[in-house]
Amino acid sequence: MDIGRERRTPPPVRRVANQKLLERLPRLSSGEKASLARLADSEVLQGVLADEDPRVLAALLRNPRLTAANLVRWITTGEPDAKRIEVLAADPLFAERPEVRSALLSCRATPRAVALSLLRAGNREDWRRVVEDPRSHPLLRACAETLLEEERERRVDKRRMPG
């Protein structure tokens, strides 16, 4: 694993080391996968994201090489499940990122309670996307409409106040 992360290692050697690591990934224990997740090189991140253990995802969220783009790709094209979505949504660093929040709101695997919490923390653009998405759950869409209406009323009230 250190060979794959070491920047002084020639790129071809690093790629081969990371490929070997990805091949071994299914045979590693959960603890080994969690350790790997915290330290993995960017080439290995997608393989680690595919692991179904929420503890592995929790460890991966502490990896400095993990980006919001990696998470959005996993949410939109991977196979996220409710437990791992909950872990991600509870993460203070990534759940607040607009692109991650938006992907979580549009993901069918996001539990309704989690989606409602994300929606409340969202912004006008998030709410509009939920309202306009025909795949949105009706409850989520209704809440987004309410939030949009409340925000419109606040803007109108501010204009009416003497300044």
Secondary structure, 3 states (H helix, E strand, C coil): CHHHHCCCCCHHHHHHHHHHHHHHHHHCCHHHHHHHHHHCCCCCHHHHHCCCCHHHHHHHCCCCCCCHHHHHHHHHHCCCCHHHHHHHHCCCCCCCCHHHHHHHHHCCCCCHHHHHHHHHHCCHHHHHHHHHCCCCCHHHHHHHHHHHHHHHHHHHHHHHCCC
